[in-house]
Amino acid sequence: MTGIYSEDSIKTLDWKEHIRKRPGMYIGKLGDGSSADDGIYILIKEALDNSIDEYMMGFGKRIDLTITEKEVVIRDYGRGVPLGKVKDVSSKMNTGAKYDSKVFKKSVGLNGVGIKAVNALSQHFAIQAFREGETKLVEYSKGNIINDPEVFKTTEGNGTMIRFTPDEETFGKYLFTFEYVENLLKNYVYLNSGLSIYFNKERFFSKNGLLDLLSDSMDQESIYSPIHLIGEDIEIALTHTNQYGEEYYSFVNGQHTTQGGTHLLAFREALVKTIRDFFKKDYDVADIRTGIVAAISIKVEEPVFESQTKTKLGSKNMTPDGISVRNFIMDFLGKMLDDYLHKHPEVAKNMQAKILESEKERKAISGIQKLARDRAKKVSLHNKKLRDCRIHYNTNLEDKEKSTIFITEGDSASGSITKSRDVKTQAVFSLKGKPLNTFGLTKKVIYENEEFNLLQAALNIEEGIENLRYKKIVIATDADVDGMHIRLLLITFFLKFFPEVIKQRYLYILQTPLFRVRNKNKTIYCYSEEEKVKAVNELKNKPEITRFKGLGEISPDEFKHFIGESIRLEPVILNKETSINEMLGFYMGKNTPERQDFIIENLKIEEDVIEDI
């Protein structure tokens, strides 16, 4: 029976109810902390943005951030929220000083929503302002006031403190990954030279802005000294390395726009035009951009982002005067980069040599590339190698954030995942045996090797990762020696030819249980020896213990537990100190005495402790 559509059908939610009912509108996806864009990190960013804006306006050179267990505490030393407005700024939508462009001319948060979202999505939230010897505190639980004392005296210096604990009712059993928080803080200090952020007492500070970002991000030597260009409302740093692909870091008003937007498109266009004009050569776009590592930061009045999480700039105009973002960047780079190359002929010479080298390699593989593309079209990806998910034929953008592809090997493992996956959001790509070791090879191998050619086509990354079809690429192999080897070979492939896939945190390893411990009443899946011992002690009475030797041994019904809501994914992370070339040379190059000694020194013999229990 169809429901009756009447006045009673129309509901009006108050601010906190709306945020809690539709959190994705405010913070993107929720997540458990295993991904850098999970909601718990967006909460930290939303709270920090207000303190950063204070610094950008010239108030407070230090911010303290402390995370203990589940609680986050942020203390800045700016002017402090006006005491009479502490309650309003934390609990009334569309309330804030950022509507007054004279006070916050070019800030990140412009809609008065961010801190309210943190409030509504926290099981405990407190905001306390300190101004001229007085302080005002308000405490909430899920957006409801639980403590609202009068203003009282204080000896604390001016500023604002935010304290919150994300709500497990919303986020589930989450866990903060400190490396993700540290990356967030590094971007803040790169863009705000002179600002000190102390995270659990460790100082994050940058003296040289985007130059520091480039030097900290590059794992290969630059072909020429990084170019650093600074103007009013714009800063650019760029260089070339010998890596494949393009690597960009883009920012608007201090916000890391991980999905780019109008400013990044304009920069890439301006870079090509300026270099072509300088060398008076119509170089191919791919040859100019291959190996580029660049960072761009602009400041825009009243920026328009494509979502509340502010990961993509949609603004076309930069100022009330109507100057477009594109023209602003084109004019700036066209003049400043051209001047720089004229003043630094050695840099120009090395840049041109890199472009010519890329051109030579591209032409060498162009014939093979065309044949490989034709072959990829003829092969029925959907029936043989790739079992795609339905999400790509759906216009729901929120769903597309959940898209995942499992790369697995062997018919039995692929069959188990295929039968147990969520066909809406999860795809499977089946390898045929062990992939090729690509260390020391050129990009030509991708087009000559059917496995890599089809994998590249399935992921849609031939021209870069801007159009990557999946938010998560998950390597799903057995936890034995062969499985580990396949993992290394796949990671080598991505590191060699598509390092941005790893640097931007798209690559993961699927964790599957090693043991199943069960009795008549309960089944526990264990991912380590320690978990197995704990499970045996919990179930007692000599429970049945099964060791899984491969993914193919796990039935589809059981596999649903491991790739559903309780999926365990381990991100593949590159540390700052990691050199890709050195690492691949050591682990994937020819056998060396050094590697043999390393294996012997680090060899661990697995002990079966079942008999000891």
VEXDREN-930841 format. One record per residue (C-alpha): x, y, z. Coordinates in steps of 0.02 Angstrom, whole numbers, padded with zeros to 5 digits, always signed. Example, Ala and Ser with C-alpha at 12.3 -4.5 7.8 and 13.67 -1.06 7.14 Angstrom:
2
+00615-00225+00390 +00684-00053+00357 
# end
This chain:
613
+00000+00000+00000 +00067+00171-00049 +00097+00292+00095 -00013+00446+00109 +00076+00606+00054 +00012+00745+00168 +00073+00888+00279 +00129+00758+00405 +00249+00686+00275 +00351+00847+00275 +00487+00842+00408 +00602+00981+00467 +00761+00923+00551 +00859+01037+00666 +01043+01065+00625 +01117+00922+00727 +00986+00796+00671 +01018+00838+00490 +01207+00820+00508 +01191+00654+00600 +01064+00587+00475 +01164+00642+00322 +01347+00650+00380 +01411+00617+00203 +01347+00789+00150 +01464+00870+00275 +01618+00760+00294 +01615+00642+00145 +01630+00457+00185 +01638+00394+00363 +01769+00255+00370 +01863+00180+00517 +02026+00278+00502 +02113+00160+00381 +02103+00288+00238 +02171+00465+00240 +02004+00536+00182 +01900+00449+00316 +01781+00560+00413 +01877+00562+00577 +02020+00656+00489 +01896+00776+00409 +01837+00819+00585 +02016+00861+00635 +02038+00965+00478 +01875+01061+00504 +01927+01106+00681 +02104+01151+00629 +02048+01260+00484 +01981+01392+00603 +02149+01402+00692 +02241+01410+00526 +02130+01552+00469 +02175+01647+00628 +02360+01627+00585 +02330+01683+00405 +02251+01841+00474 +02408+01873+00578 +02358+01804+00748 +02441+01659+00839 +02601+01577+00777 +02575+01413+00869 +02442+01277+00870 +02444+01127+00988 +02363+00963+00934 +02350+00814+01051 +02271+00646+01012 +02256+00519+01151 +02158+00361+01117 +01995+00429+01043 +02004+00610+01101 +02068+00757+00998 +02119+00923+01078 +02163+01078+00975 +02224+01238+01056 +02271+01393+00959 +02337+01560+01021 +02241+01679+00909 +02114+01808+00962 +01989+01682+01032 +01806+01674+00985 +01710+01822+01058 +01644+01756+01224 +01463+01800+01191 +01463+01702+01029 +01545+01538+01083 +01379+01448+01087 +01320+01521+00922 +01476+01478+00821 +01471+01298+00882 +01285+01263+00870 +01199+01383+00750 +01212+01347+00564 +01273+01485+00449 +01351+01578+00594 +01531+01640+00590 +01649+01785+00558 +01697+01720+00387 +01546+01801+00306 +01635+01966+00340 +01771+01969+00207 +01860+02111+00296 +01895+01998+00443 +01930+01835+00349 +01971+01889+00172 +02034+01724+00100 +01992+01584+00219 +01949+01400+00194 +01785+01383+00288 +01656+01501+00217 +01488+01423+00254 +01486+01415+00444 +01459+01227+00444 +01625+01141+00483 +01637+01158+00672 +01452+01119+00692 +01480+00955+00598 +01620+00911+00720 +01503+00951+00864 +01355+00849+00799 +01463+00698+00756 +01555+00689+00923 +01498+00596+01076 +01584+00733+01174 +01627+00906+01108 +01690+01057+01204 +01737+01231+01145 +01823+01356+01257 +01874+01533+01211 +02003+01638+01304 +02001+01827+01285 +02082+01961+01390 +02084+01864+01555 +01910+01789+01536 +01850+01623+01467 +01689+01543+01408 +01660+01355+01397 +01517+01258+01317 +01508+01067+01314 +01398+00956+01205 +01357+00775+01173 +01302+00736+00993 +01259+00919+00972 +01157+00934+01133 +01220+01054+01267 +01270+00965+01427 +01367+01105+01512 +01352+01293+01489 +01433+01386+01636 +01447+01575+01649 +01602+01670+01592 +01740+01661+01722 +01915+01730+01751 +02071+01644+01683 +02259+01668+01675 +02270+01578+01507 +02326+01674+01353 +02205+01721+01213 +02147+01587+01093 +02023+01445+01070 +02024+01263+01125 +01922+01127+01042 +01907+00956+01124 +01808+00814+01042 +01785+00626+01036 +01709+00560+00872 +01548+00466+00900 +01566+00276+00882 +01381+00267+00845 +01423+00358+00682 +01600+00301+00643 +01602+00128+00720 +01762+00064+00801 +01882+00187+00723 +02068+00209+00753 +02176+00361+00712 +02326+00327+00600 +02451+00458+00654 +02541+00458+00487 +02383+00526+00404 +02372+00662+00535 +02556+00705+00511 +02533+00723+00323 +02389+00842+00354 +02496+00947+00470 +02643+00950+00350 +02533+01026+00216 +02472+01158+00339 +02650+01215+00382 +02712+01207+00201 +02576+01332+00158 +02602+01439+00312 +02788+01470+00331 +02827+01521+00508 +02682+01429+00589 +02726+01296+00718 +02606+01152+00746 +02647+01037+00891 +02569+00864+00872 +02588+00765+01033 +02736+00881+01069 +02823+00850+00902 +02850+01011+00805 +02797+01033+00624 +02873+01187+00543 +02924+01247+00370 +03041+01387+00323 +03038+01373+00133 +02855+01333+00098 +02821+01232-00059 +03006+01203-00087 +03006+01102+00074 +02853+01007+00014 +02942+00956-00146 +03103+00904-00060 +03007+00803+00070 +02896+00720-00060 +03023+00671-00193 +03105+00501-00178 +03213+00529-00332 +03339+00665-00367 +03274+00811-00466 +03348+00837-00639 +03370+01021-00602 +03355+01128-00446 +03171+01154-00405 +03098+01315-00473 +03011+01422-00341 +02895+01562-00397 +02801+01674-00276 +02676+01810-00314 +02528+01893-00231 +02402+01757-00191 +02502+01623-00282 +02653+01510-00250 +02722+01377-00366 +02866+01252-00350 +02910+01129-00487 +03046+01014-00555 +03067+00855-00657 +03128+00683-00601 +03159+00521-00694 +03000+00441-00629 +02853+00404-00741 +02689+00497-00730 +02647+00667-00658 +02638+00716-00475 +02545+00870-00415 +02503+00948-00248 +02371+01083-00261 +02300+01199-00129 +02170+01336-00114 +02173+01451+00036 +02274+01321+00130 +02156+01178+00086 +02236+01025+00004 +02129+01000-00151 +02170+00816-00178 +02053+00806-00327 +02123+00963-00408 +02001+01077-00494 +02004+01233-00602 +02170+01295-00530 +02264+01133-00566 +02192+01118-00741 +02248+01297-00775 +02422+01263-00706 +02448+01108-00815 +02389+01204-00967 +02497+01355-00927 +02651+01246-00897 +02639+01168-01070 +02608+01334-01158 +02750+01424-01069 +02878+01287-01104 +02826+01274-01287 +02840+01463-01306 +03009+01471-01218 +03091+01333-01322 +02993+01382-01478 +02951+01199-01503 +02781+01115-01512 +02827+00976-01391 +02697+00843-01355 +02600+00873-01194 +02650+00702-01125 +02835+00735-01155 +02828+00899-01060 +02734+00829-00912 +02816+00658-00892 +02915+00657-00730 +02847+00826-00672 +02832+00854-00485 +02744+01017-00443 +02650+01108-00308 +02533+01257-00330 +02447+01360-00197 +02327+01502-00232 +02217+01613-00126 +02042+01651-00185 +01905+01760-00115 +01749+01659-00078 +01807+01497-00161 +01676+01377-00227 +01715+01195-00189 +01623+01047-00262 +01587+00971-00091 +01592+01012+00094 +01756+00915+00108 +01835+01045-00010 +01942+00924-00110 +01906+01001-00281 +01896+01184-00328 +01750+01232-00438 +01780+01421-00441 +01802+01500-00611 +01820+01680-00552 +01957+01728-00430 +01904+01899-00368 +01748+02008-00364 +01829+02100-00511 +01800+01946-00617 +01979+01889-00648 +01968+01705-00694 +02075+01576-00606 +02136+01516-00775 +02192+01687-00838 +02272+01730-00671 +02379+01572-00672 +02415+01580-00860 +02477+01760-00845 +02580+01726-00688 +02666+01569-00751 +02687+01637-00927 +02788+01783-00861 +02874+01715-00706 +02927+01544-00773 +02984+01621-00937 +03089+01749-00841 +03161+01612-00730 +03215+01502-00876 +03299+01650-00962 +03394+01690-00802 +03442+01509-00769 +03501+01434-00936 +03570+01277-00851 +03397+01237-00781 +03320+01266-00954 +03450+01152-01034 +03415+01009-00912 +03227+01031-00929 +03239+01021-01119 +03351+00866-01108 +03218+00780-01001 +03081+00826-01125 +03183+00757-01271 +03219+00597-01177 +03033+00572-01143 +02995+00608-01326 +03122+00477-01382 +03048+00342-01268 +02869+00385-01317 +02908+00370-01503 +02999+00205-01472 +02842+00126-01398 +02709+00216-01500 +02684+00071-01622 +02676-00057-01482 +02560+00057-01385 +02433+00063-01527 +02435-00126-01547 +02415-00148-01359 +02266-00031-01354 +02183-00124-01496 +02217-00289-01407 +02143-00225-01245 +01985-00174-01338 +01968-00344-01421 +01993-00443-01261 +01829-00459-01168 +01886-00382-01003 +01717-00404-00923 +01714-00591-00954 +01895-00647-00940 +02006-00536-00833 +01894-00405-00754 +01730-00434-00666 +01678-00254-00644 +01561-00178-00517 +01396-00094-00562 +01443+00070-00480 +01521+00138-00641 +01353+00133-00726 +01272+00232-00585 +01275+00421-00566 +01279+00416-00375 +01444+00501-00333 +01436+00451-00150 +01433+00268-00202 +01582+00292-00317 +01686+00337-00165 +01663+00155-00110 +01725+00076-00273 +01856-00060-00244 +01950-00179-00358 +02032-00339-00293 +02185-00400-00389 +02202-00585-00358 +02287-00739-00432 +02219-00911-00469 +02047-00975-00517 +01998-01033-00342 +02043-00870-00255 +01963-00764-00392 +01809-00875-00385 +01789-00856-00196 +01802-00666-00202 +01691-00652-00356 +01551-00753-00275 +01559-00664-00107 +01591-00483-00164 +01467-00340-00165 +01434-00329-00352 +01380-00149-00333 +01546-00081-00269 +01678-00219-00282 +01767-00278-00440 +01890-00422-00466 +02040-00429-00583 +02114-00603-00605 +02300-00627-00636 +02364-00777-00731 +02511-00838-00627 +02649-00726-00560 +02669-00559-00647 +02833-00502-00723 +02968-00419-00618 +02973-00245-00697 +03126-00181-00605 +03250-00105-00727 +03125-00110-00871 +03050+00035-00969 +02867+00077-00995 +02875-00023-01156 +02849-00179-01051 +02672-00126-01002 +02615-00135-01182 +02712-00293-01224 +02649-00388-01070 +02466-00438-01085 +02436-00445-00896 +02499-00268-00864 +02419-00198-01021 +02248-00264-00969 +02272-00211-00787 +02317-00036-00844 +02162-00033-00954 +02050-00099-00813 +02113+00037-00694 +02108+00170-00832 +02278+00242-00784 +02372+00245-00949 +02362+00435-00956 +02386+00457-00768 +02277+00426-00616 +02156+00571-00636 +02027+00452-00708 +02067+00304-00596 +01908+00198-00593 +01924+00138-00413 +01952+00224-00246 +02040+00070-00177 +02155-00050-00269 +02172-00204-00158 +02303-00339-00183 +02222-00501-00125 +02348-00644-00120 +02384-00793-00009 +02484-00760+00149 +02619-00885+00096 +02786-00862+00007 +02710-00864-00167 +02575-00742-00115 +02702-00624-00039 +02805-00633-00199 +02654-00585-00304 +02624-00438-00187 +02803-00377-00211 +02793-00395-00400 +02631-00293-00407 +02698-00160-00289 +02855-00151-00396 +02745-00121-00550 +02653+00023-00468 +02810+00099-00391 +02900+00092-00558 +02767+00158-00676 +02627+00233-00571 +02705+00290-00405 +02564+00415-00378 +02446+00269-00350 +02544+00231-00192 +02587+00409-00144 +02404+00458-00150 +02356+00306-00046 +02253+00206-00171 +02346+00040-00148 +02305-00083-00007 +02341-00260+00047 +02192-00369+00096 +02215-00450+00266 +02131-00620+00278 +02124-00732+00432 +02258-00863+00459 +02149-00967+00577 +01969-01009+00615 +01937-01058+00796 +01764-01122+00836 +01654-01227+00947 +01469-01268+00936 +01418-01095+00995 +01544-00972+00921 +01667-00946+00778 +01816-00828+00791 +01928-00782+00644 +02108-00745+00691 +02234-00643+00593 +02388-00687+00697 +02457-00816+00818 +02417-00698+00962 +02234-00685+00912 +02226-00874+00895 +02292-00903+01070 +02168-00777+01139 +02024-00860+01045 +02070-01033+01107 +02077-00970+01286 +01907-00887+01264 +01817-01037+01189 +01906-01170+01295 +01850-01355+01289 +01972-01394+01147 +01893-01296+01005 +01919-01344+00824 +02064-01248+00745 +02078-01229+00556 +02226-01150+00470 +02189-01066+00303 +02333-01093+00183 +02257-00998+00037 +02113-00886-00015 +02040-01027-00118 +02014-01131+00039 +01895-01003+00112 +01716-01030+00056 +01620-00885-00023 +01500-00883+00125 +01646-00856+00244 +01734-00735+00127 +01588-00614+00144 +01646-00580+00323 +01819-00528+00265 +01776-00410+00121 +01618-00335+00194 +01600-00203+00330 +01734-00286+00438 +01863-00288+00296 +02043-00266+00355 +02150-00168+00234 +02332-00120+00258 +02380+00034+00156 +02544+00027+00059 +02637+00179+00126 +02800+00259+00071 +02899+00337+00211 +02985+00503+00183 +03155+00420+00194 +03110+00289+00062 +03201+00301-00104 +03104+00202-00234 +03256+00167-00342 +03364+00109-00197 +03225+00004-00121 +03181-00082-00285 +03363-00109-00325 +03392-00194-00157 +03236-00303-00151 +03197-00334-00335 +03365-00316-00422 +03496-00450-00451 +03542-00557-00301 +03678-00474-00200 +03779-00529-00048 +03699-00384+00047 +03524-00449+00015 +03573-00626+00057 +03647-00567+00223 +03489-00465+00257 +03377-00618+00229 +03484-00728+00340 +03490-00598+00480 +03302-00569+00474 +03245-00748+00445 +03108-00802+00564 +03054-00982+00580 +02867-00996+00607 +02823-01103+00756 +02660-01198+00767 +02606-01173+00946 +02446-01276+00935 +02524-01417+01034 +02578-01295+01170 +02400-01235+01203 
# end
